[in-house]
Amino acid sequence: MLTKWRKLVLDVINSSEKPLNAEDIYRLNNFKPNLSTVYRALNYLEKKSYISSVSFDGGTKYYFSKDKHFHFLYCTNCGKIEVFEECMASELEKKIKNKFGYLITDHVFYFKGLCKKCRKEVKGHEK
């Protein structure tokens, strides 16, 4: 069941053009409801497959709408997340399905590296 707060959290995620963490959602809702309620809502929404999440480098979970197909660029220096829509996974999915007999229902795809700003700031990565 979608309570008032679950619906509010879901609406924030669905209207976002990038993945959000719990603190982002809390801040975007003008610090309502309290942060623990946001976490409970996220847990429920993910468990019921309304949303998906990704964790870069095993850290903070970022949540995004299941209705949108995102791929991510994650800067390992500053934590910036950029979104791109191009999906190169279709061919790979077919190969994996044929080779392993898997029924693939979803995928999360991201690149890790240095964003443009951090490349300039971090010596030795000017490529």
Salt bridges, closest charged atoms under 4 A:
ASP11 OD1 - LYS7 NZ 3.12
GLU17 OE2 - LYS68 NZ 3.68
ASP24 OD1 - ARG27 NH2 2.69
GLU46 OE1 - LYS61 NZ 3.07
ASP57 OD1 - LYS112 NZ 2.80
GLU82 OE2 - LYS80 NZ 3.72
GLU91 OE2 - LYS94 NZ 3.51
GLU93 OE2 - HIS107 ND1 2.90
ASP106 OD2 - LYS66 NZ 3.72
